[in-house]
């Protein structure tokens, strides 16, 4: 690895509850033992919970996340309706012969309406959409947590800003590896988390649902050209065949299988995952 | 007066779709020309967010006065009322024709507050 280069690894998987966060912590532990300086970045901004697994509290806000939402200048607006047609988030509505109205909950603050308005009638207002926390968990391990404002529908832009913060943070603290723990699913916040990543792990479980969602994720990472390998959690339960089929279809491999363990679940629940003795071997 | 009903099919005997934003069709009926109606496809059904707003935009462009559905989501309700469209809800499975008769008889409830998003999550529209 080149000196000064920060390695960016994403942990995703499609289905919820497969063990993305558990694996993230196990992986972080393995890496610090190997002598790396690691920051675990929780980019599941709608419901960040890595801090719970690491028995941390979200106290000090490092940075606020803002978005620029559109605001109409009625003196300039000619009610042409171009902004309504340009909006991909369905966040602008216009009744016939009335001024358009902007629905902030649906708006992703992309700025297209502002660019497209021929009369410069759309200005922006800065609104707080999230918070970023950073904590030093132990020597060589930091936790960066992104948290979107409750009820915000478009959280992709928050993820993008948390990633940017994490990268600057890594440079400042001389961190060499960033682990991004993503949300479940393959929607905007997950896509945003995967963009620009060097490598990804997809954590899944041996169930039809696990396989279905894994396939969605692998097809997404294929489109984004991100090399993705599979971690099979609770491997001794369910049926492995579902997963093997998807894995071979996408020409990747299962690099680690984690058997179901009551002790692991206990450590998880008690926030003691970091002290859990688990020998994580990756092929 | 122009009335718009969310429908699962393309004719008056079709059932009213309980969802406003994600219904497949809107039937637009003119109360003065009772038997004539127009079918409009709801093109916004696949949207991740804002299906209700898209649907409201489609019917607002038709200059309707009244909308009938099983439920109106919060965003749809906000924009429809802003456009001066009155929203009425029906309960249970009834046909578009029956819904129109109930409206005529003054038996439908006009809503004054939106329900929360999806129809099956246990919240009911507050009625006048």
Boltz contact constraints between the chains, C-beta under 6 A:
constraints:
  - contact:
      token1: [A, 90]
      token2: [B, 47]
      max_distance: 6.0
  - contact:
      token1: [A, 90]
      token2: [B, 50]
      max_distance: 6.0
  - contact:
      token1: [A, 90]
      token2: [B, 53]
      max_distance: 6.0
  - contact:
      token1: [A, 90]
      token2: [B, 54]
      max_distance: 6.0
  - contact:
      token1: [A, 93]
      token2: [B, 53]
      max_distance: 6.0
  - contact:
      token1: [A, 93]
      token2: [B, 57]
      max_distance: 6.0
  - contact:
      token1: [A, 93]
      token2: [B, 79]
      max_distance: 6.0
  - contact:
      token1: [A, 95]
      token2: [B, 60]
      max_distance: 6.0
  - contact:
      token1: [A, 95]
      token2: [B, 83]
      max_distance: 6.0
  - contact:
      token1: [A, 96]
      token2: [B, 63]
      max_distance: 6.0
  - contact:
      token1: [A, 101]
      token2: [B, 82]
      max_distance: 6.0
  - contact:
      token1: [A, 103]
      token2: [B, 75]
      max_distance: 6.0
  - contact:
      token1: [A, 106]
      token2: [B, 49]
      max_distance: 6.0
  - contact:
      token1: [A, 106]
      token2: [B, 50]
      max_distance: 6.0
  - contact:
      token1: [A, 153]
      token2: [B, 49]
      max_distance: 6.0
